[in-house]
Amino acid sequence: MILPNSGRPEFGGASRNDEDKCLTRRRFLVSAAAGVVPAVAYAQVGTRPPPKQPTPDELSVAAPVPIEVNARPVPSFDTRDGARTRFGALEYRSGLILTSRLRGFGGLSGWRLDAKGEQFISMSDKGTWFTGRIVYKGREMTGLADVEAAPMLGADGRPITARGWFDTEAIALDGPLVYIGLERVNQILKFDFSKGGTRSRGEVIAVPPAMRKLPYNKGLESLALVPKGLPLAGTLIAISERGLDSDGNIIGFLIGGPQPGDFAVRRSNNFDISDAVVLRGGDLLILERKFSWLAGVGIRVRRIALNSIQRGATVDGPSIFEADLGHEVDNMEGIDAHVTPEGDTVLTMISDDNFSMIQRTLLLQFTMME
């Protein structure tokens, strides 16, 4: 989803240019939605000198390169009540505003974490990998470390952008296998990270013919792999952003697994789907967002029973979280879940800033309370 011409993980304080971008964005959103957004506190994270930033030419080679990413804390999620922490079924833990001097940083459309919630794999919608780890102090995120960028490579070893492929919008993990969904061409690439990590080459997998017919720029938007021990184990769940069936519901596909085929997610209140994740307990969480000039940005998370998803079914589920411009949100496009040693299920959300000076790359974490 591209918001109307709508600002960026590692060490160092924010530059004056970053402050100007943040203020510009806030003035725009305030005028668009009549909301009040307070200034966000700035903090410096880490002490080591920043690495030299790669040039666009250096990013065109296969080897990953280190990049400098700055992190500023988001002390509260509710811009009107800083003491509030509960939002629907979720409790706010911490958040970061991520920026970088690397021109290609941003546009993050997917985010996957390891079981500890530390190491991450992400990608921009311009076909660039970003990997690294989240740094915590207690339960709060304080920054990102060891961040690297690399071009996403096709089967021929060249960046996928060389063949006009970009809009990499969805990501799912199956052990060392990483699946990437490309929205505008509605293809799925499979990477084996055991063969070189971000230097591995993506192979096109077979997808249902109907997926190739999804509407331009409203196609494949989310991927989720169902792990062993759950209904539909081994299935890759692929859902479009706003590819609609004859009843106006959002089209999804079950790829592989015990019952491949298509299904639908009931659409309501003009929300589109931006990502999905399967919980350990056997539910599918769907991240949704909407935008209008009158109402501004809206974010929602719905919980759908995994055993209700079947070939030919239209599924629905309750909203467990909703937010708007009265909260610290942006164009939220990625969601993932991990379980802490204490047994808490933590949701991590990332926003796609569309490489725009008036949007932000937000990394947010919440605890599921229900």
Residue pairs with C-beta under 8 A, 6 or more apart in sequence:
1 241
1 272
1 274
1 289
1 291
1 331
1 333
1 352
2 217
2 354
3 291
3 297
3 331
3 354
3 356
3 359
4 291
4 293
5 356
5 358
6 25
6 28
6 331
6 353
6 354
6 356
6 358
6 359
7 18
7 21
7 22
7 24
7 25
7 99
7 353
7 356
7 357
7 358
7 359
7 360
7 361
8 18
8 69
8 70
8 98
8 99
8 100
8 105
8 106
8 353
8 360
8 361
9 69
9 71
9 96
9 98
9 100
9 130
9 132
9 134
9 143
9 144
9 145
9 147
9 363
10 45
10 46
10 50
10 67
10 68
10 69
10 70
10 71
10 100
10 132
10 143
10 144
10 145
10 147
11 44
11 45
11 46
11 47
11 48
11 50
11 68
11 69
11 70
11 143
11 145
12 44
12 45
12 46
12 50
12 68
12 70
13 42
13 43
13 44
13 70
14 42
14 70
14 72
14 99
15 101
18 70
18 99
19 42
21 357
21 358
22 40
22 97
22 360
24 357
24 358
25 357
25 358
25 359
25 360
26 37
28 358
29 35
29 37
29 296
29 297
29 325
29 358
30 36
30 37
32 293
32 296
32 325
33 295
33 296
33 297
33 324
33 325
35 79
35 296
35 324
35 325
35 326
36 79
36 80
37 79
37 325
38 79
38 82
40 72
40 73
40 74
40 75
40 97
40 328
41 72
41 73
41 75
42 72
43 71
43 72
43 73
43 142
45 70
45 71
45 135
45 142
45 143
46 135
46 143
46 145
50 68
51 66
51 67
51 68
53 67
53 68
53 100
53 101
53 102
54 65
54 67
54 102
54 149
56 103
56 104
58 65
59 65
59 104
59 128
59 149
59 150
59 151
60 151
60 159
61 151
62 150
62 151
62 153
62 157
62 199
63 150
63 199
64 129
64 131
64 148
64 149
64 150
64 197
64 198
64 199
65 148
65 149
65 150
66 146
66 147
66 148
67 100
67 102
67 105
67 130
67 147
67 148
67 149
68 100
68 101
68 102
68 147
69 98
69 99
69 100
69 102
69 105
69 132
69 143
69 144
69 147
70 98
70 99
70 100
71 96
71 97
71 98
71 141
71 142
71 143
71 144
72 96
72 97
72 99
73 94
73 95
73 96
73 97
73 140
73 142
74 94
74 95
74 96
74 97
74 328
74 362
74 364
75 82
76 82
76 83
76 84
76 85
76 92
76 328
77 84
77 85
77 87
77 92
77 95
77 323
77 327
77 328
77 364
78 84
78 87
78 326
78 327
79 326
79 327
79 328
80 326
85 91
85 92
86 92
86 369
87 321
87 322
87 323
87 327
87 366
88 301
88 319
88 320
88 321
88 322
89 303
89 320
89 321
89 368
89 369
89 370
90 301
90 320
90 321
90 347
90 366
90 367
90 368
90 369
91 366
91 367
91 369
92 364
92 365
92 366
93 139
93 140
93 141
93 346
93 365
93 366
93 367
94 139
94 140
94 141
94 364
94 365
95 141
95 328
95 362
95 363
95 364
95 365
96 141
96 142
96 143
96 144
96 362
96 363
97 360
97 361
97 362
98 105
98 144
98 361
98 362
98 363
99 105
99 361
100 106
102 149
104 124
104 126
104 128
104 149
105 124
105 130
105 149
105 361
106 124
106 352
106 353
106 354
106 355
106 361
107 124
107 125
107 126
107 352
107 353
107 354
107 355
108 122
108 123
108 124
108 130
108 333
108 334
108 350
108 351
108 352
108 353
108 361
109 123
109 124
109 125
109 168
109 169
109 170
109 333
109 334
109 352
110 122
110 123
110 168
110 169
110 170
110 171
110 180
110 223
110 275
110 333
110 334
110 350
111 120
111 121
111 122
111 171
111 334
111 335
111 336
111 348
111 349
111 350
111 363
112 120
112 121
112 122
112 171
112 172
112 173
112 178
112 336
113 119
113 120
113 134
113 336
113 338
113 348
114 120
114 338
115 338
115 339
116 338
117 134
117 338
117 340
117 346
117 348
118 133
118 134
118 136
119 131
119 132
119 133
120 130
120 131
120 132
120 133
120 134
120 144
121 129
121 130
121 131
121 171
121 173
121 178
122 129
122 130
122 131
122 171
122 334
122 350
123 129
123 130
123 152
123 168
123 171
123 180
124 130
124 168
125 166
125 167
125 168
125 169
125 183
125 352
126 161
126 166
126 168
126 355
127 151
127 152
127 159
127 160
127 161
127 165
127 166
127 168
128 149
128 150
128 151
128 152
129 148
129 149
129 150
129 151
129 152
129 198
130 147
130 148
130 149
131 146
131 147
131 148
131 150
131 197
131 198
132 144
132 145
132 146
132 147
132 148
133 144
133 145
133 146
134 141
134 143
134 144
134 363
135 141
135 142
135 143
135 144
135 145
136 142
139 340
141 363
141 365
148 198
150 198
150 199
151 159
151 160
151 161
152 159
152 160
152 161
152 168
152 180
152 189
152 198
152 202
153 159
153 160
153 199
153 200
153 201
153 202
154 160
154 162
154 163
154 165
154 189
154 201
154 202
155 201
155 202
155 203
155 204
156 201
157 201
160 166
160 168
160 182
160 189
160 202
165 182
165 185
165 187
166 182
166 184
167 182
167 183
167 184
167 185
167 217
168 180
168 181
168 182
168 183
169 181
169 182
169 183
169 220
169 221
169 222
169 241
169 333
170 179
170 180
170 181
170 183
170 220
170 221
170 222
170 223
170 238
170 275
171 178
171 179
171 180
171 181
171 223
171 334
172 178
172 179
172 223
172 224
172 225
172 236
173 179
173 225
174 225
176 192
176 193
176 194
177 190
177 191
177 192
177 193
178 190
178 191
178 192
178 193
179 188
179 189
179 190
179 191
179 205
179 223
179 225
179 236
180 188
180 189
180 191
180 202
180 223
181 187
181 188
181 220
181 221
181 222
181 223
181 238
182 188
182 189
182 220
183 217
183 219
183 220
183 221
183 241
184 216
184 217
184 219
186 207
186 211
186 212
186 213
186 214
186 219
186 220
187 204
187 207
187 212
187 220
188 204
188 205
188 207
188 220
188 223
188 236
188 238
188 255
189 202
189 203
189 204
189 205
190 202
190 203
190 204
190 205
191 200
191 201
191 202
191 203
192 200
193 200
194 200
195 201
205 255
207 238
207 253
207 255
208 253
208 255
208 260
208 261
208 262
210 251
210 253
210 262
211 219
211 220
211 238
211 253
214 220
214 240
214 243
214 251
215 242
215 243
218 240
218 241
218 242
218 243
218 272
219 240
219 241
219 243
220 238
220 239
220 240
220 241
221 239
221 240
221 241
221 272
221 273
221 274
221 275
222 237
222 238
222 239
222 273
222 274
222 275
222 276
222 286
222 287
223 236
223 237
223 238
223 276
224 236
224 237
224 276
224 277
224 278
224 284
225 235
225 236
225 237
225 278
226 232
226 233
226 234
226 235
226 236
226 237
226 257
226 278
226 306
227 233
227 278
228 234
230 278
230 282
230 306
231 282
231 306
231 307
231 309
232 254
232 257
232 258
232 259
232 306
232 309
233 257
233 258
234 256
234 257
234 258
235 254
235 255
235 256
235 257
235 258
235 259
235 260
236 254
236 255
236 256
236 257
237 252
237 253
237 254
237 255
237 276
237 278
237 284
237 309
238 252
238 253
238 255
239 250
239 251
239 252
239 253
239 265
239 273
239 276
239 286
240 250
240 251
240 252
240 273
241 250
241 272
241 273
241 274
242 250
242 267
242 272
242 273
243 250
243 251
244 250
244 251
244 267
245 251
245 264
247 264
247 314
248 267
249 264
249 265
249 266
249 267
249 314
250 264
250 265
250 266
250 267
250 272
250 273
251 262
251 264
252 262
252 263
252 264
252 265
252 309
253 260
253 261
253 262
253 263
254 260
254 261
254 262
254 263
254 309
254 311
259 310
259 311
260 311
261 311
261 312
262 311
262 312
263 309
263 310
263 311
263 312
263 313
263 314
263 315
264 313
264 314
264 315
265 273
265 286
265 304
265 314
265 315
265 316
266 314
266 315
266 316
269 290
269 298
269 300
270 290
270 292
271 288
271 289
271 290
271 298
271 300
272 288
272 289
272 290
273 286
273 287
273 288
274 287
274 288
274 289
274 332
274 333
274 334
275 286
275 287
275 333
275 334
275 335
276 284
276 285
276 286
276 287
276 335
277 284
277 285
277 287
277 335
277 336
277 337
277 347
278 284
278 285
278 306
279 285
279 337
279 345
280 337
280 339
280 345
281 345
282 305
282 306
282 307
283 303
283 304
283 305
283 306
283 317
284 303
284 304
284 305
284 306
284 309
284 317
285 301
285 302
285 303
285 304
285 320
285 335
285 337
285 347
286 301
286 302
286 304
286 317
287 299
287 300
287 301
287 332
287 333
287 334
287 335
287 349
288 299
288 300
288 301
288 302
289 297
289 298
289 299
289 300
289 331
289 332
289 333
290 297
290 298
291 297
291 298
291 331
295 324
296 324
296 325
297 324
297 325
297 329
297 330
297 331
298 322
298 323
298 324
299 321
299 322
299 323
299 324
299 327
299 329
299 332
300 319
300 321
300 322
300 323
301 319
301 320
301 321
301 322
301 335
301 347
302 316
302 317
302 318
302 319
302 320
303 317
303 318
303 320
304 315
304 316
304 317
305 315
305 317
308 315
308 317
309 315
320 368
320 370
321 366
323 329
328 362
328 364
329 351
329 362
330 351
330 352
330 353
330 359
330 360
330 361
330 362
331 351
331 352
331 353
331 354
331 359
332 349
332 350
332 351
332 352
332 362
332 364
333 350
333 351
333 352
334 348
334 349
334 350
334 351
334 352
335 347
335 348
335 349
335 350
336 347
336 348
337 345
337 346
337 347
337 348
337 368
338 345
338 346
338 348
339 345
339 346
340 346
344 367
344 368
345 367
345 368
346 365
346 366
346 367
346 368
347 365
347 366
347 367
347 368
348 363
348 364
348 365
349 362
349 363
349 364
349 365
349 366
350 361
350 362
350 363
350 364
351 359
351 360
351 361
351 362
352 359
352 361
353 359
353 360
353 361
